[in-house]
Amino acid sequence: MPESSFIKMDAKERDYIQYLFGKHISWGQVRYLRCAHLDIYERNRKGCKVVDAVSGRKFFDCFSSAGCFNVGRGNQQIMETLRDALDEYDIGSHQILSEHKIRFASKLAGLCPGDLNRVVLCASGADACAGAIKLAMGVTGRTEVITMEKAYHGHEGFSLSANGKDYYKELFLPLMPGFRIVHFNDLEAVKKIASKNTAAIVLEPVQGEGGIHVATQEYMTGLRKLCDELGIMLIFDEVQTGFGRTGKMWGMEHYGLLPDIIFTAKSISGGVYPNGAVVFREIDPLVKYVEENPAFHTSHSGGSDIGCVVSSSVLDFLVENKVWENAAKVGKRFKDGLMEIGKENPDVVLEVRGIGLMIGIEYKYEFIGALMADCLARLGVWAVYSGNAPQVMRFQIPITAGMEDVEELLARIRAAMKSMRIYLIFLLPLARIPIFRMILDNLKVQIATFNIVRDIEEFVFGRLLRR
């Protein structure tokens, strides 16, 4: 039955589901989402909106699961492809050739610029990141890797070591050796540590989790030159920036240069079946290494038959609809609108930055990110701050969104900013005092405080309903 048949969920059922989630998965996640009214239950997932099963309200999805939904929520063409595939296929064997793997790899290579046309099929972004780093190490025979502060590449092995925030890594030390972290967009910092021992430089053309920081042309050009001089593999993480998100098919296309290796995932799934890939240049060191070591990186679920059928359909949809052009046009209006809101609130907003439909608002204080998330949720906007930069709120709506969607969304954001000012009358003066600012920015304090407020609201609202 369609999701529309299951729209409503009463508060008691919601509370019981949350109890089960807390018992078997994570109470912390329940409290984290509940405190900012982000604990919605998605129904009728269409385009850039979903309906909350409890309240029946429509929510804009401004996170898109970190860019998984480039082709929109519940895209009918992709959903039908999956349904048809399920009638005939399973995931297949990763060791057996299949026409589905070949078609997807061929289409993917055909959409990459230059000689980026060799593909390694993977299961996820973290898996693809590991594959890309292993490839660079294997080809060069070197062991050092340079990555960027605030970068996010996943939570497994090499990808976890490549992350640029200690928060994700400190519980699991020691990690893979040889990883060195430098400031993003700081070419001189890279030059100081790059050497003949460096296998790869890994970065996102636009840092997502790091707070929507766009790489400069000078930085990218300098990295390419440095890698050529020292025989280093330049690796781009196109997991979030790929497939139209930045206003071009690939984030790298904004710079007019080629990395040696890219890896990608998320939106290639169409939001319905996971898939990922590494794509590398057709040059002797890389091709020779993979031909001699075809099993250097394998995955039992990566490049599955069902996944490749779905991903091929996603690529067809992207090309047929030229969604990157929509991302550029709609993204410009969205960014301009956010900048207008920023100018209206100079004491709150520090900067608006981004490219295409990968945009972030940086607030002047970290705690404003959590507060704004709550105010937005009350107005039907599901948005979160960046894990590696809590003062930055990310707006990554599906890139199929129309201009009318953006205008409605901007109106809700402006209204949320206005409602937040009631709290800021008291909080901004406190934020100027270091010890109070430290308390306000503390995530545990935020979660505890907002959950108490939520408890009071539901108690009062429940009493009113019983009258």
SEMARNU-895752 format. One line per field, with one value per residue (C-alpha): x, y, z; residue in three letters; residue number from 1. Coordinates in Angstrom, 3 decimals, padded with zeros to 6 digits. Layout:
<nodes>
px: (X:...)
py: (Y:...)
pz: (Z:...)
residuo: (ALA:...)
num: (NUM:...)
</nodes>
This chain:
<nodes>
px: (000.000:001.208:002.604:-000.401:-002.469:-000.402:-000.200:-001.395:000.354:-000.881:001.413:001.186:002.334:005.164:006.289:006.263:008.318:010.791:010.949:011.789:014.353:015.993:015.938:017.379:019.356:020.110:018.448:020.957:019.668:016.076:016.959:019.085:016.273:013.447:015.011:014.797:011.431:013.276:011.788:009.388:008.203:008.359:005.380:004.448:008.038:007.743:010.136:011.724:009.026:007.836:004.782:005.128:002.997:002.078:001.228:000.325:002.467:004.603:008.319:010.978:013.871:016.890:019.362:018.606:020.498:023.719:022.892:021.358:018.217:019.537:016.806:014.125:012.294:010.232:011.282:008.760:011.078:013.718:011.174:009.667:013.136:013.742:010.357:011.027:014.548:013.240:010.974:013.988:017.264:019.030:022.358:024.269:027.752:030.539:032.870:030.692:030.509:027.087:025.651:024.261:027.691:029.065:026.246:026.493:030.282:030.170:027.579:029.440:032.751:031.027:029.857:033.294:035.570:038.851:040.355:038.571:037.023:038.139:035.703:035.936:032.492:031.922:029.203:029.222:031.081:033.312:034.037:034.851:037.099:039.044:039.316:040.643:043.285:044.343:044.696:046.895:049.077:049.390:050.324:052.876:054.258:054.002:052.265:051.473:048.163:047.285:043.688:041.910:040.678:036.901:036.804:034.365:034.968:033.214:033.589:035.516:039.232:041.014:038.001:037.848:041.558:041.026:038.390:039.418:037.751:038.998:035.428:034.922:038.333:039.364:037.464:039.219:042.884:045.301:044.013:045.744:049.243:050.555:047.561:048.402:045.793:046.115:043.856:041.487:042.303:045.819:048.195:051.312:050.376:050.169:053.497:055.227:054.414:054.023:056.973:058.136:056.546:053.067:050.784:047.725:046.074:042.367:039.768:036.190:035.792:033.212:033.397:029.938:030.129:032.922:030.567:030.159:033.633:034.301:037.819:039.398:040.703:044.204:044.156:043.010:045.439:048.271:047.420:047.357:050.768:052.231:050.949:052.428:055.810:056.003:054.170:051.273:047.787:045.189:041.881:038.560:035.705:032.681:030.219:028.241:029.474:028.827:025.786:024.670:024.647:027.008:025.449:027.677:027.711:030.844:032.335:035.712:034.284:034.290:038.095:038.971:041.357:041.363:042.192:043.793:041.040:037.522:035.127:031.389:028.206:025.039:022.936:023.882:021.509:018.543:017.753:016.424:019.343:022.919:025.839:029.261:032.267:035.877:036.758:040.393:042.285:043.385:047.090:049.773:050.549:046.895:045.709:048.730:048.296:044.600:045.188:047.872:045.841:042.153:041.113:042.944:039.532:036.410:032.972:030.326:027.481:029.143:028.214:025.259:023.072:020.073:022.205:023.686:020.258:019.016:022.166:021.970:018.429:019.602:022.262:019.664:017.353:020.135:021.150:017.647:016.571:019.929:019.366:022.705:021.290:018.315:020.671:022.614:019.524:017.468:020.581:021.444:018.011:018.183:021.628:020.638:017.575:019.626:022.085:019.170:018.094:021.681:021.785:018.540:020.131:023.768:024.025:023.126:024.489:028.219:028.265:026.282:028.374:028.112:027.621:024.634:022.302:025.037:024.685:025.435:024.657:027.321:025.984:028.022:027.677:027.553:024.397:022.395:022.656:020.719:018.263:017.571:017.064:014.296:012.675:012.792:011.290:008.342:007.720:008.054:011.723:013.987:017.512:020.565:023.876:027.166:028.667:032.163:031.033:028.010:027.733:026.987:023.543:023.504:020.824:021.027:017.500:016.908:018.216:014.962:013.330:011.510:011.658:008.302:009.686:012.626:010.410:008.216:011.280:012.855:009.635:009.736:013.413:012.756:009.833:012.009:014.688:012.067:010.709:014.233:014.794:012.502:015.075:018.016:016.830:018.123:020.766:022.869:023.916:024.866:026.841:029.184:030.343:032.868:031.727:028.043:028.918:030.764:027.646:025.352:027.585:027.762:025.829:024.874:023.458:021.503:020.008:019.040:017.520:015.551:014.203:012.964:011.222:009.717:008.464:006.797:005.195:003.754:002.504:000.726:-000.610:-001.824:-003.689:-005.361:-006.486:-008.039:-010.150)
py: (000.000:003.563:005.676:007.997:005.191:005.483:009.236:009.496:008.332:009.376:010.691:007.487:005.381:007.850:007.705:003.906:003.801:006.214:004.041:001.007:002.969:004.113:000.633:-001.189:001.465:004.785:006.950:009.641:009.885:010.144:012.950:014.730:014.849:015.351:018.396:020.420:019.054:017.080:013.735:013.529:010.322:010.707:009.972:011.033:011.707:013.758:016.174:018.307:017.730:015.043:014.810:014.170:011.178:012.659:016.273:015.838:018.907:019.195:019.626:020.850:018.403:020.722:017.982:015.397:012.874:014.767:014.858:011.421:012.870:014.906:013.489:014.284:012.340:009.466:009.979:007.863:006.999:005.666:003.918:002.122:001.049:-000.500:-002.263:-003.748:-004.795:-006.570:-008.709:-010.145:-009.548:-009.823:-008.249:-010.792:-012.053:-009.513:-012.005:-012.568:-010.294:-008.810:-006.506:-004.281:-003.582:-002.929:-000.564:001.479:001.711:002.698:005.423:006.732:006.874:008.612:011.417:012.037:014.615:013.850:010.405:009.625:006.468:003.471:002.349:000.349:-000.538:000.022:-000.206:003.271:006.559:005.320:002.143:004.172:006.508:003.508:002.130:005.433:005.731:002.099:002.636:005.711:003.899:000.835:002.792:005.050:002.605:005.434:005.545:009.190:010.873:014.559:015.473:018.615:019.974:019.634:017.159:014.265:011.065:008.348:006.226:003.162:002.371:004.642:006.957:007.481:008.269:010.785:012.716:016.173:016.317:014.535:014.031:011.128:009.565:009.997:006.948:004.631:005.552:004.460:004.756:004.176:005.706:008.318:010.669:014.366:017.131:020.699:023.739:023.706:026.275:026.743:025.798:026.774:024.424:021.546:022.474:022.386:018.729:017.245:015.089:012.031:010.003:011.380:008.957:011.179:014.484:013.974:016.736:017.718:020.473:021.857:020.746:019.605:018.440:020.960:023.894:024.496:025.796:026.118:025.433:028.391:028.191:029.123:026.321:023.666:024.748:024.778:021.298:019.903:021.402:020.168:016.640:016.596:017.731:015.159:012.226:012.454:011.184:013.987:012.542:014.383:013.294:013.900:012.061:015.241:017.511:015.051:014.491:018.106:019.383:022.335:023.503:021.300:017.540:017.379:019.785:019.453:021.005:024.434:024.373:023.178:020.476:016.741:014.855:011.448:009.680:010.531:008.622:009.016:007.530:008.884:010.473:007.802:005.612:007.775:007.611:004.071:001.618:002.231:002.239:003.819:003.967:004.994:006.460:006.874:008.215:005.978:006.521:003.863:003.758:003.482:001.166:-001.109:-001.459:-002.379:-004.812:-006.552:-006.429:-006.691:-007.663:-004.788:-003.528:-005.668:-005.466:-008.179:-005.648:-002.879:-002.765:-005.069:-005.871:-004.126:-001.146:-000.778:-000.972:001.809:003.906:003.653:004.988:007.828:008.815:008.741:010.993:013.455:013.760:013.816:016.589:018.421:018.790:020.553:023.499:023.627:023.470:026.444:028.556:027.718:027.691:031.254:032.492:030.530:031.839:035.421:035.064:033.744:036.595:039.049:037.378:037.614:041.356:041.756:040.002:041.157:040.486:036.824:035.827:035.952:034.670:032.886:030.756:027.891:026.984:025.561:023.971:023.297:026.347:027.142:029.925:030.570:032.129:034.260:031.765:027.967:027.727:029.613:026.576:024.406:027.182:027.906:024.205:024.183:027.375:026.052:022.694:024.481:026.076:022.913:023.016:020.058:021.478:020.680:022.270:020.791:018.096:019.495:023.139:023.561:027.280:026.466:025.354:023.389:023.784:020.940:020.550:018.070:019.686:019.010:021.742:024.484:028.230:028.236:025.762:028.057:031.119:029.282:027.954:031.420:032.750:030.060:030.692:034.425:033.671:031.290:033.942:036.374:033.938:033.101:036.751:036.351:033.978:036.069:039.066:037.170:034.924:037.344:039.429:036.202:034.988:037.961:036.624:033.806:031.439:031.722:031.363:028.135:026.832:027.892:026.178:022.930:020.241:018.309:021.468:022.213:018.722:018.681:022.188:021.730:018.363:019.954:022.645:019.942:018.029:021.167:021.948:018.469:018.390:021.750:020.907:017.512:019.154:021.578:018.778:016.866:019.830)
pz: (000.000:-000.685:002.124:001.870:003.427:006.604:007.126:010.705:013.839:017.260:019.988:022.054:019.108:018.448:022.069:022.025:018.823:020.358:023.462:021.313:019.330:022.537:024.041:021.031:019.140:020.867:023.495:022.630:019.066:020.289:022.691:020.089:017.505:019.980:021.615:018.382:017.178:014.487:015.528:012.608:010.939:007.179:004.961:001.411:000.434:-002.745:-004.381:-001.687:000.961:003.354:005.619:009.353:010.332:013.733:012.955:009.279:008.473:005.356:005.965:003.571:003.541:003.672:004.532:001.843:003.984:003.184:-000.518:-001.137:-002.710:-005.632:-007.892:-005.278:-002.617:-003.968:-007.594:-009.516:-012.392:-009.999:-007.767:-010.765:-011.890:-008.467:-008.458:-011.894:-010.876:-007.777:-009.978:-011.798:-009.963:-006.628:-005.669:-007.743:-007.011:-006.803:-008.545:-011.608:-014.633:-015.329:-017.965:-015.196:-013.716:-017.184:-018.222:-015.041:-015.150:-018.808:-018.208:-015.168:-017.035:-019.948:-017.650:-016.136:-017.773:-019.505:-019.093:-015.816:-017.231:-015.146:-012.431:-009.198:-007.837:-004.102:-001.467:000.080:000.304:003.139:001.212:-001.914:000.091:001.388:-002.137:-003.484:-000.751:-001.131:-004.867:-004.351:-001.807:-003.996:-007.114:-005.432:-002.873:-000.334:003.042:003.884:003.086:003.445:004.277:005.442:008.754:009.174:006.279:006.396:004.433:006.453:009.562:008.467:008.458:005.995:005.682:009.459:009.551:006.743:008.702:009.828:013.234:016.354:017.608:015.208:015.823:019.454:020.750:018.298:018.536:017.246:013.688:010.371:010.502:008.092:007.896:008.201:008.536:007.234:006.919:003.946:001.227:002.639:-000.172:001.759:004.592:002.122:000.517:003.899:004.521:001.025:000.030:-001.890:000.930:000.206:-001.619:-001.909:-001.144:-000.428:-000.321:-001.095:-003.726:-001.288:002.326:003.367:006.946:007.475:007.004:003.230:002.446:-001.293:-002.545:-004.351:-007.901:-006.743:-004.181:-006.631:-009.342:-006.818:-005.558:-009.090:-009.836:-006.547:-007.139:-010.639:-009.314:-006.509:-008.089:-005.613:-006.418:-006.208:-004.936:-004.945:-002.685:-004.934:-002.680:-001.944:-004.748:-007.570:-009.769:-010.196:-006.623:-007.267:-010.540:-012.692:-013.057:-010.881:-008.377:-010.117:-013.285:-011.646:-011.660:-015.140:-013.933:-013.351:-010.173:-010.597:-008.673:-007.522:-005.334:-005.083:-003.610:-001.896:-004.655:-007.195:-005.157:-006.123:-002.434:-002.836:-003.175:-001.968:-004.371:-004.721:-006.986:-007.447:-010.846:-011.868:-014.853:-017.694:-017.130:-016.911:-013.181:-012.199:-014.953:-014.638:-010.866:-011.100:-013.989:-011.947:-008.725:-009.737:-006.194:-004.456:-003.286:-003.413:-001.863:-001.647:-001.810:-003.819:-007.486:-006.894:-009.888:-008.334:-007.300:-010.779:-012.443:-010.145:-010.544:-014.337:-014.151:-011.879:-014.418:-017.202:-015.182:-014.392:-018.041:-019.523:-017.151:-016.960:-013.245:-012.728:-014.697:-012.343:-009.356:-010.709:-011.446:-008.372:-006.194:-007.203:-006.156:-002.904:-002.035:-002.931:-000.695:002.202:001.784:002.004:005.258:006.467:005.759:007.682:010.682:010.845:014.580:014.006:010.582:009.928:006.352:003.647:001.299:-001.127:-004.749:-006.618:-004.088:-001.549:000.681:004.304:006.763:009.374:012.565:014.933:017.778:017.804:019.933:017.299:015.017:017.464:018.290:014.628:013.891:016.507:015.175:011.620:012.625:014.224:010.817:008.773:007.767:008.581:008.688:010.777:011.536:010.303:012.489:012.031:012.335:014.661:013.872:010.209:009.044:005.802:003.167:000.648:-000.684:-003.526:-006.705:-008.525:-006.384:-008.287:-007.904:-006.100:-003.550:-002.869:-002.436:000.082:001.880:002.097:003.616:006.299:007.045:007.403:009.750:011.806:012.126:013.363:015.971:017.149:018.039:021.053:022.600:021.454:023.479:026.516:024.958:022.909:025.933:027.759:024.740:025.059:028.445:027.807:030.557:029.550:025.894:026.705:028.469:025.627:023.050:025.016:023.129:026.271:027.837:024.666:024.498:028.171:028.085:024.880:026.045:029.282:027.236:025.021:028.083:029.441:026.071:025.687:029.269:028.913:025.450:026.700:029.600:027.226:024.932:027.831:028.863)
residuo: (MET:PRO:GLU:SER:SER:PHE:ILE:LYS:MET:ASP:ALA:LYS:GLU:ARG:ASP:TYR:ILE:GLN:TYR:LEU:PHE:GLY:LYS:HIS:ILE:SER:TRP:GLY:GLN:VAL:ARG:TYR:LEU:ARG:CYS:ALA:HIS:LEU:ASP:ILE:TYR:GLU:ARG:ASN:ARG:LYS:GLY:CYS:LYS:VAL:VAL:ASP:ALA:VAL:SER:GLY:ARG:LYS:PHE:PHE:ASP:CYS:PHE:SER:SER:ALA:GLY:CYS:PHE:ASN:VAL:GLY:ARG:GLY:ASN:GLN:GLN:ILE:MET:GLU:THR:LEU:ARG:ASP:ALA:LEU:ASP:GLU:TYR:ASP:ILE:GLY:SER:HIS:GLN:ILE:LEU:SER:GLU:HIS:LYS:ILE:ARG:PHE:ALA:SER:LYS:LEU:ALA:GLY:LEU:CYS:PRO:GLY:ASP:LEU:ASN:ARG:VAL:VAL:LEU:CYS:ALA:SER:GLY:ALA:ASP:ALA:CYS:ALA:GLY:ALA:ILE:LYS:LEU:ALA:MET:GLY:VAL:THR:GLY:ARG:THR:GLU:VAL:ILE:THR:MET:GLU:LYS:ALA:TYR:HIS:GLY:HIS:GLU:GLY:PHE:SER:LEU:SER:ALA:ASN:GLY:LYS:ASP:TYR:TYR:LYS:GLU:LEU:PHE:LEU:PRO:LEU:MET:PRO:GLY:PHE:ARG:ILE:VAL:HIS:PHE:ASN:ASP:LEU:GLU:ALA:VAL:LYS:LYS:ILE:ALA:SER:LYS:ASN:THR:ALA:ALA:ILE:VAL:LEU:GLU:PRO:VAL:GLN:GLY:GLU:GLY:GLY:ILE:HIS:VAL:ALA:THR:GLN:GLU:TYR:MET:THR:GLY:LEU:ARG:LYS:LEU:CYS:ASP:GLU:LEU:GLY:ILE:MET:LEU:ILE:PHE:ASP:GLU:VAL:GLN:THR:GLY:PHE:GLY:ARG:THR:GLY:LYS:MET:TRP:GLY:MET:GLU:HIS:TYR:GLY:LEU:LEU:PRO:ASP:ILE:ILE:PHE:THR:ALA:LYS:SER:ILE:SER:GLY:GLY:VAL:TYR:PRO:ASN:GLY:ALA:VAL:VAL:PHE:ARG:GLU:ILE:ASP:PRO:LEU:VAL:LYS:TYR:VAL:GLU:GLU:ASN:PRO:ALA:PHE:HIS:THR:SER:HIS:SER:GLY:GLY:SER:ASP:ILE:GLY:CYS:VAL:VAL:SER:SER:SER:VAL:LEU:ASP:PHE:LEU:VAL:GLU:ASN:LYS:VAL:TRP:GLU:ASN:ALA:ALA:LYS:VAL:GLY:LYS:ARG:PHE:LYS:ASP:GLY:LEU:MET:GLU:ILE:GLY:LYS:GLU:ASN:PRO:ASP:VAL:VAL:LEU:GLU:VAL:ARG:GLY:ILE:GLY:LEU:MET:ILE:GLY:ILE:GLU:TYR:LYS:TYR:GLU:PHE:ILE:GLY:ALA:LEU:MET:ALA:ASP:CYS:LEU:ALA:ARG:LEU:GLY:VAL:TRP:ALA:VAL:TYR:SER:GLY:ASN:ALA:PRO:GLN:VAL:MET:ARG:PHE:GLN:ILE:PRO:ILE:THR:ALA:GLY:MET:GLU:ASP:VAL:GLU:GLU:LEU:LEU:ALA:ARG:ILE:ARG:ALA:ALA:MET:LYS:SER:MET:ARG:ILE:TYR:LEU:ILE:PHE:LEU:LEU:PRO:LEU:ALA:ARG:ILE:PRO:ILE:PHE:ARG:MET:ILE:LEU:ASP:ASN:LEU:LYS:VAL:GLN:ILE:ALA:THR:PHE:ASN:ILE:VAL:ARG:ASP:ILE:GLU:GLU:PHE:VAL:PHE:GLY:ARG:LEU:LEU:ARG:ARG)
num: (1:2:3:4:5:6:7:8:9:10:11:12:13:14:15:16:17:18:19:20:21:22:23:24:25:26:27:28:29:30:31:32:33:34:35:36:37:38:39:40:41:42:43:44:45:46:47:48:49:50:51:52:53:54:55:56:57:58:59:60:61:62:63:64:65:66:67:68:69:70:71:72:73:74:75:76:77:78:79:80:81:82:83:84:85:86:87:88:89:90:91:92:93:94:95:96:97:98:99:100:101:102:103:104:105:106:107:108:109:110:111:112:113:114:115:116:117:118:119:120:121:122:123:124:125:126:127:128:129:130:131:132:133:134:135:136:137:138:139:140:141:142:143:144:145:146:147:148:149:150:151:152:153:154:155:156:157:158:159:160:161:162:163:164:165:166:167:168:169:170:171:172:173:174:175:176:177:178:179:180:181:182:183:184:185:186:187:188:189:190:191:192:193:194:195:196:197:198:199:200:201:202:203:204:205:206:207:208:209:210:211:212:213:214:215:216:217:218:219:220:221:222:223:224:225:226:227:228:229:230:231:232:233:234:235:236:237:238:239:240:241:242:243:244:245:246:247:248:249:250:251:252:253:254:255:256:257:258:259:260:261:262:263:264:265:266:267:268:269:270:271:272:273:274:275:276:277:278:279:280:281:282:283:284:285:286:287:288:289:290:291:292:293:294:295:296:297:298:299:300:301:302:303:304:305:306:307:308:309:310:311:312:313:314:315:316:317:318:319:320:321:322:323:324:325:326:327:328:329:330:331:332:333:334:335:336:337:338:339:340:341:342:343:344:345:346:347:348:349:350:351:352:353:354:355:356:357:358:359:360:361:362:363:364:365:366:367:368:369:370:371:372:373:374:375:376:377:378:379:380:381:382:383:384:385:386:387:388:389:390:391:392:393:394:395:396:397:398:399:400:401:402:403:404:405:406:407:408:409:410:411:412:413:414:415:416:417:418:419:420:421:422:423:424:425:426:427:428:429:430:431:432:433:434:435:436:437:438:439:440:441:442:443:444:445:446:447:448:449:450:451:452:453:454:455:456:457:458:459:460:461:462:463:464:465:466:467)
</nodes>
